[in-house]
Amino acid sequence: MAEFMTEQIRNLAVLGHSGAGKSSLLEALLFEGKAFPQKGRVDKGTNHADFTAQEKDHRHSLEPSFLYLDIDNHHINFIDTPGLPDFFGRTLLPLPGVETVLLVINATTGIETITQRAFEAARAQGKVVLIAINHIDGNGDKLATLLDDIQTNLGPRCLPVNLPNVRLDDVIDCYLHPEPQLQGEALFHDVVSARDELIDTVLEEDDELMALYLEQGETLTPEQLHAPLEAALRRGHLVPICFTSAETEVGIAALLELIIKLCPNPLEGNRQQFIKGAGEKAVRVEVIPSADAHVLAQVFRVTIDPFFGRMGIFRVHQGTVHLGMKLFVGDERKPFKVNNLFKLQGDKQIAVTSAIPGDICAVSKIDELTVGAVLHDSHDEDEFRMPELDLPEPIFGLAVSAKRRGDEQKIAEVLNKLMVEDPSLHIAKNEAEGQTILQGQGDLHLHIALEKAHELFNVDMDTDVPAVAYRETIISTAQARYRHKKQSGGSGQFGEVMLAIEPLPRGAGFEFVSKVVGGAVPSQYIPAVEKGVKEAMNCGTLAGYPMQDVRVSLLDGKHHSVDSKEIAFVMAGKKAFIEAVQAASPVILEPIVEMKVQVAQEHVGDITGDISANRGIICGTQALDNNRVEVAVEAPLATVDDYSTRLKSLTGGDGQFSISFSRYDVVPEHVQRELVASAKRD
């Protein structure tokens, strides 16, 4: 492949809600740029971005995929990302590797959940955002309203850089070409006014250029506007909007020109900051994309293949990576040799000999690679690391176990591989129930992960609804004294303690305080009393759930000069605590979650009725665009473990929801009776 300089590179991550046409738009761009002789189709499973067996089967992008285009002495790296809400964590992974986010919006459906979340995530990371309104064919009557919606929801600085013509068979440039009014009649808006809005926005914070603009008779060339335009894009002061149709290829050539001429190269974009050191000594470091400096590169995507091993896709931020050189991974003392260096073009690996600052390449068969790992060629950068990527917290879980006896270790290894590839997957242990919980963004997220474990790693797992993490606590104060005395020949065991217990605020945890005076309990045995209390707390007293939010005070006790031992005070502390709890009105706590449910207006009644029937509370509603409503809910976790299924049933698959932990609260009396009875049966 041709050699390029850093200023000729453009890096874009393509984001948008499922159905926006991201993969189809990318296919049209690559076909326009002659990267492929034939345009693939999503509906036929021939597009180049969705090449895995799972993606072909599900007809959806499930993983970030990498493609590139060489055109007009420029090298453009594209990263296609999933648009399904369950895979938003995977969508965020490539953002540290790019300067620009191409946000694709479906003209038919308008702004959707992932549209808003993707825009906010891109701006939070300092990325330039370029909006492409796709599927304009057949939607001419919706485009003006959609533009207003974008400016209302994403900001008034979202301005069109081109407009569709009245026949929807071409777009009219409003910025790059000085005479847009000669290109035809726009479907809506005024082309000259649109250009003036763009120029005014760019010039707002540049007094010198404004003076030149007025001096030249209110005209400026694209060359004169380039530097202030780049500054406006970096600050988010301007978000360009363009109109396209991946199907009819309207606006595709114009979009390619915009990417080359408007999107920043790696020297112009907001640079990725590294962190040097840890703790209070950590400082942020901005690296310089010089080809001759020490190598600093960041791994932002890892894939693991059972036959070809671990592959890491990385962005070079500084220095030049050469085939055959040695690189360190983070603080590892032993380097690895770059024996394989390549570009990814869908499912193809194109061998290259070097990677310059700003480029995106891959290495393979390096077991130490993880998402976020820093690659470098000098121990001077041993302490360099990346800021933590803000991934969404898991909201759904499945208890997983070996289907075949003896596969436990193999399952643990496969689950670890799945988490390396997708850090938005989590593994949790429910010690009380002896369960391993696979957590993610929804049932589809976990289903795809388990499907991959079966198809790629030949591991099958049984699944079950995870046990709810109930807790126990007390709601009043109490005291208890207990003497542990045991004599069975030889030296005996003796320990006596008096404890007082009281409730703490919800979420405070556990406190142990010694108020013993006069050596009634020798100091060397006080930790043993606390140990006994903790053992009792771990087992609970009502239904076997761990206890929390309790303060325990050791008030008094007795000891024996010969028979007192640590085990005696462990047992005395444990028994005294159990007796005190029984007198302190023990209760069971359950986790309460907050949910945001987005549905069409006609489904609101069904949603609120279902929530109320399952012990949930409706906290409020908010009208959204496109006749949709967001319902704020608080509900016990035990009643929403199957909520994704219920929501699909109630809305025909149209509803979406997010969930987050709120607090623990006391269960109703009838639920407590059922839990206690169930524990006794078990």
N, C-alpha and C positions, 0 to 999 in steps of 0.2 A: 504494500500500500504506500501511497505518497507520504512524504515527510512534511510536517507542518510545524509552525512556530506557535508558541503559547497564545499570541494575540489572534491567531486564526481559528482557535477552538471555541466552540459554544457547547455548553452542557445544560440539558433540559430534562427535568423529571415531568412526566405527563400524568396529571392527577385529575380526578373528577369522579362523579357518582357513577355507579354501574348503569350502563345503558347510554351514557353520554356519547359513546363512540370514540373513546380514546384510541383503542387498538386500530380501528378503521381509519381514523384520522392519521395516525402514525403510518399506517400502510400506504395511504395516499401520498404523504410527504416523501416517503422512501421511494415510491414509484415515480413521483414527479422528479426526484433527484437522481433517478436512474441507478439506485442502489440495487434494485431487483428488476428483472425483465418483465415480471408479471405481478399485478396487484393481488395479494391474497385476500381472502374473505373470512370474516369471523364465523358467519353462518355455515360455511362449508368446512371449517376447521383447517383452512390453508393459510391463515395469516401468520406472519413470521414471529410475532411477539408471543402468542400462545402456542407453544410448541410441545409442552409436556403432555403425557398421556392423560393426566387428570384434567388439564385445561381443555384439551380437545373433547374429553368426555362431558365435562360440565359446561362447555361453551362460555367460560368466564376466565378472565385473568386472575390467577390465584397467587402468583409470585411476581416480584419485580423482574423484568426482562430487559436486556440490553441490546441496542442496535446503534449503528452509526451510518453517517452519510457524508461523503466527500463531494463537495460542490463549490464551484467558483472559488477555488483556492481556500476553502474553509472546511474544517472537520467538525461535524456536529454529532455529539453523543446524545442519544435519546434513551431515557429509561421509562418504560411503560410500567404502570403500577396497577394493583387491583382497585376496583371501585366499590366492591361490596363492603358494607359497614363492618362485617365480621373480620375483615382483613386490613382494617385501617392501620394497625400497628405495622404490618408489612409495607404499607404504602409510605409510611414515614421514614423507613430505613434509608432510602437513597438521598434524602434531602441534604445531608452534610456534603455530598459529593458533587452538587450542582450549584450554579449561580442563579438559574432561572427555573421557575415552575410554570409550565404551560397548563393552565386550568381550563378544562374542557367542560362546557355547559350544553346540555341538550336543549335545543330551541323548543322542543315539544313539551318537555316537563319542567323547564326552568330551573331555578335554584333548589337543590335538594340537600339532604343532610350532609353528605360528604363534601358537597361544594363548599358549604360554609366552613366546615371543619378543616378542609384542606387549605382554604384561603388563610384562615387564622394561623394554622401551623406554619405555612410558608412565610408569612409576615413575621411571626414570632422568631423565626430563624434567620431573618434578614434576607430572604430570597426575593429577587425580582419576580413579579407575577405578570404574566401575559395571558389574557383571557381569550379563548377561542369559542365563539358560539357556533356549535355544529348543528347539522341537520336543518339548515335554513330552507332547503327545498320543501315546499308544501307548508311552510309555517310563516309565510310572509306577514300574515295578519297578527302574529304574536310578537314580532321582533321589537317593535317600538316599546311595547309594554315590558318586555323582558329587559331591555336596556334600562328603563326606569327602575325596575325591580333590583337590578344589579347595583345601580347607584344608590338605592335606598338601603340595601342590605350589606353591600361590600364597601360602600363609600362613594362620595361624589367625585372623587378623583379617578374613578373608572371611566375612561373616555374612549370613544371609538377612533381608531386610526384608519379604518376604512368602513364603508357602508355598502349594503347590497343595492344593486340597481333595481329598477322597477320590474324587470323581467326575471330577477333572481338567477340570471345566468352569468353574472360577473359581479365583482366588487369594485368600488370607486375609492381610490386612495385619498386620504385626507391629510397626509403628513409628509411622506417621503418625496412626493412629486409636487413641485411648486404650483401646478395648474390643475388641481383636481376637478375644477368645474368643467374642464374640457372633456372629461371622461364619460359623461352621460348623466342621466337623471337618477338621483337616489330614491329608493323606495320610501324613505321617511327621513326626517331631519334635514338640515341644510349643510351641504358639504363645506362651504366656505366658513360657516359658523363653527362647524366641528373643528376645522383646522385652526381657527382663531382661538377656540377653547384650549386646544392642545398647546399652542404656542404660548398663550397667556399663562397656562399652568407651569410650563417649563421655565418661563421668565420670571415668575413671581418672586424668586429669591436671588435673582441675579440682576442687580441694578445696572451694571455696566453693559450687559447684553441688552437690557431693555432700552437703554439710551441708544445703542447701536441700531436696534430694531426701529426705533422712531426716526433715527437719522437716515436710515435707508428706505424711508417711505413705508414703514410697517411690513418689511420683508426681510427674511433671513434664509440662507441656504441650509440644507440639511447638515452640511459640514460645520457651519457656525453653531448649529443647534446640538451637535453630537455630545459634547462634554456636559453641558447643563442638562441634557436629556438623560444621560447616564446617571448623573447625580440625583435627578428626580426619581428615576426608577429605583435606585438603591435605597432611597429613603422611603419608598412607598408613596411618594408625593404624586406619582402618576402610575396608573395601572392601565395599559393599553388594551383595547378590545378590538377583535377582528371577527369577521363573519366567514364561515366556511360550510362546505358540504363535502364530507368524505365520499359520499355516494356519487355525486355528479362532478366532483373535483373543482367546484367553484371556490375561489379564494385560496386554493392550495398553493399556487405559485406565489401569490401575494404574501401568504403566511411564511413561506420559506424566505422571501426577501426580508420580511420583518425580523425573523430570527437572526439573519446574518447582520442586518444593519442596525437593529434596535437592541437586541439582547446583548448583555455585557460579556466580554471575554474574561478569562480568569484573571487578567491584570486589572480589570475594571470593576468586577463585582465585589460585594462585601466579602472580605476574606475570612475563611474559617479560622477561628482562634483555637489555639492549643492551650492546655494547662500544664505548667511545669511545677513539680513538687506536689506535696499533699498536705492536707490539714491547713493550719494557719499560715504555713509557709508557701502555700500554692499561689502562683501568680499566672495571670493570663498572658499569653505570648502570641503576637501576630507574626506569622512567618511571611517571608518574601518569596514570591514564586520565581526564583532565579534558577536557571538550569545548571549553574556551576556550584551551587551551595550543597551542603549536606542534604541527603535524602530525608524527606519527611512525607510519609504517605499514610492514608487512613483507610482501613478496611471497613466497608459499610454493608457488605453483603457476603454471606458465606453459604455455600451449598455443599452437601455431603453425598457422595455417590458410593454405593457399596463396592463398585469395581474400580472407580478412578480416584477415590479418596476425597479429601477436603479441598475445595477451591475457594479462594478469597478474591472478591472484586474490590479494587482499591482506587482511590483518587490520589494522584501525586500533587502535593501542595508545594513542595520545594525540592530542588535537585532533580537528577535524572536517574531513572532506574534502567540499568543495562542488563541484558541477558548474561548470565554467568557471574554477576556480582554477588556479594554476600550482604544479607540484611538481617537485622535483629528484629524480633517481635517484642515490643514493649521493653520490659526490664530483663528479658532473657539474656543470659550471658553467652549462650551458644548461638551463633548465627545460622541461617539456612542459605543455601545457594540457589539463586534464581535459575533453575534449569528449564522452567517452562514459563514463558511470558507471551501473553496473547490478548487480542481484542475479541470481544464477543459480538457476534452478528446473529442474534436469535440463538438457535441451537448449534451454530458453527463456532469453532475456535480458530481465529486467524492469527498465526504466529507473527510476532514482531520482535525486533531486537532491542528496542528501547521505549521508554515512556517518559515524556517531558512534563514539566509542571503544567497542571491543568487537565491532563489527559486521564482517562479512565481505562484501566487494564486489569488483567487477572493473572494470578499465579495458582498453581495446583500442587497437590500432594504435600501440603504443609499442615501438619496436625495441630500446630499451636495457634492457628488463625481463628479469631473470634470477631464478632461484630464490634467495631470500635477500637480494635487493635491498631497501634501505631507502628508502622514499619520505618526503620531508619538504618543508616549505615555507619553511625558513630556512637560511641558510648556517651558523647556529650549530650545526646538526646534521650538517655535512658529514662529520665523522669518525665518525659513528655507524654501526655495523654489527652484524650478528647473529652469535652464536657459530656455528661450523661445525656443520652437522648430521652426526651420526655415521651415515653410510650404510654398508651392507654392502659389503665389497670384492668385486670381480668374481671369479668362480670358473670361468668358461667363456668360450671365445673362438672366433671364426670369422674366418678371413682373408677379406676382402672385396675385390673388384676390379670394375672397370667391365665390364659385359656388352657395351656398345657402345663402340667406339673414339671418343675425344673427350669421353666423359662423366666423366672423372676429376674435373674441377673441380666439376661438378654434384653428384657423389657426395660430395665433401668438404663441400659446403654442406649437403646433406641430413643427413649424419651429424652435423654440428654442430647442426642443428635438433633432431634426435632427442635429443642429449645435453642441450640446453637444456631440453627438456620433461621428460627423465628423467635426472637427474644420477647415477643408479646405473649408467648405461651409460658405458663408457669407450672411448677410442680409443688404441691403442698402435701404435708403429711397430717392426717388426722390420727394422732397417737391414741386417743381414747377409743376410736373405732377400728384402729389398725388399717386405715385406708390410705391409698395413694391417690391424690386428686389431681387430674390434669385440668388446668384452668385456662380459659381464653376469652374471646370476645363474643362467643355465641355458640349455639349448637353446631352450626355449619363450620365454624372455625375448627372445632374439635373433631367433627366428623371427617373433614379433609385431612387433618393431621393423622388420625387413626387409619384412614384409608391409605395414606402414604406409608405408614408403618407396615401395613400389610403388603402393599404392592411393591414397594422398593426394598424393604428390609426383611420381608417374609416373617413378620411378627404379628400374631393375632392376640387381641386382648378382649376380655369380658368387661362390660361397662355397667355401671349402676349409678343411680342418683346418689350423690354424696350425702352422708349424714350431716344434718344441720349442726353447726358448732354451738350448741347450747352451753350456757354457763350457769353456775349457782352463786348466790350471794345471800346476805342477811339484810333485814330491814329494821332491826332493833338491836339493843345492846344486851349483853348477858355476861355472866361470870361462871366459872366452873373450876373445881379443884379435883385433881386426880392423883392417887398414889399408886405407883407401879412397884409391886413388891413380889419377888420371886425367890424361893429358897428350895434348892434341890440337891443338897449336899455340897460341901465346899463353900466357896464364896457365892453370895447371892446377888440379887439385883435390887436396887432401891433408888427410887427417884420420885419426888412429889412436886407438883407445880400448881400454881393458881393463875389462871388466865382470865383476862377481860377482853371481850371482842366488841367491835362497833363497826357500823357500816361506813364506807368511804364514798365520796361522789363517784358517779358512774364513769368508768374508764380510768380510775386512779390506780387500780391494780392491787398491790399487797404491801402492807407495812408491818414490820415487827419491831416492837419497842421493849426494852428491858427497863423496868422500874424497881428492880430488886435492890434492897438495901441490906447492909449488914452481912452479906455473904450467904444469905439463906439458900441461894443456888450459886455455887461457885462459878466464877466467870468461864472456866474451861468447859462447863456443861451448857451454858446459855446457847451456843450454836446448835447443840444437839436438840434442845427444845424447839428452836426454830425449824430444824430439819424435820422433826416429827409433825409440826404444824403444816409444813409444806406438803409432806406426804399425804396428810389428811385432805388438804385442799385439792390436791391433784385428783383424788378419788371422789370428792364431793360427799354429801351426806343424804341427799334426797333421791337422786336418780343416777348417780355416778358421773356427773359432769364436773369439770374443773371449777373451782371457786375463784372469785375475784372481788375486788373492791371491799376488802376487809382489813381493818387494823387490829392487830393482836398485841396486847400488852402483857408481858410477864410480870405479875405483881408480887408473887411470893412463892415459897417452896421449902422443901426440906431435903437434906442429903444425909448420907451415912458415910462415916470416914472409911469404912472397909467395903461396903456393898455398892456404893454409888458408882455407876459406870455410864458411859455415853449412851449405850443402848437403852438403859433404864430411863434416861431423860428424854430420849427420842420417843419411847412408848408413852411416857407420862404426858408429854406435850401433845402427842397425837390423840390420845383418849380424852384429855381435858378439852381440846379444841372441839372434838365431835360432840361432847356433852354440851358445851357452850352454844354451839350452832343450833342444836335442837331446841334450845330455849330462846333463840334470837330470831324467831320467825323466818326460817329459810325460805327462799323462793328461787324459781328457775328464771333465768334471763334468756332472751332470744335475740339474734341479730336483726336489726331493722335497717332496711335499705331505702335510699332515695332513688326514684326512677323518673325519667323524662320520656314520656310516650308521645310520639308524633303520629297522628292519623289524619285521614280525611274527615271533614266536618261531619259527614253522615255516620261515621263510626263512633263518635264521641260518647253517645249514650250507651252503646254496647261496652265500651272500654270502662267507663265509670261504674256501670253496673257490675261488671266482672270484678273490678278492684274491690268495690265495697262488699261484695259477697265473699271475698277471701281475706277479710280482716284488714284491708287496706284503707287508707285515708286519702281523699282527694285534696291536695293542698292549693290547687289553683289551675287555671287554664290560660293560655295565651294564643291569640290568633296569629297565624303565620300566613305567608303568601300561598297562592295557588289553592285556596280554600282548605288549608290544613290547620290543625290545632295541636298545640303541645300541652299535654296534661301532666302536671307535677303531682307525684304520688309518693307517699310513704307506706311501706308494707313490710310485714315480717318476711324474712328470707325464706322461711319454710313454705310460704304460700306462693312464691314466684319461681321456684326451681324449674317449673315447666312453662314459664311465662312466654318464652319465645314461640313455643308450639301453640299456646292459647291465642297469642296475638295474631299469628298467621291465620288461625281458624276464624277469628272474629273479623279480620279485615281482608281476607282473601290474599294474604301475603303483602299487603300494602303498608302495614304499620312498621314502625321502627322504634327502638327504645335504647336508652342507656341506663346503666345502673351503677350505684356506688354505695359503699358501706356508710351508714349514718351513725349508729350507736347501738348499744344493748338496752333492752327494756324488759320489764317483767311480763311474763306470759299471762294470759287470762287464767282464771282459776280452773276452768274445765280442761284447758290444755295441760296445765300442771298435773292434774289428776291422771290424765291419760299417759303422760310421760313417766310419772312415778309408777303407775300400774304396769307399763310396758317394761320398765327396768326390773321390777320384781319378777315378772314372768321370765325374763332372760336370765 
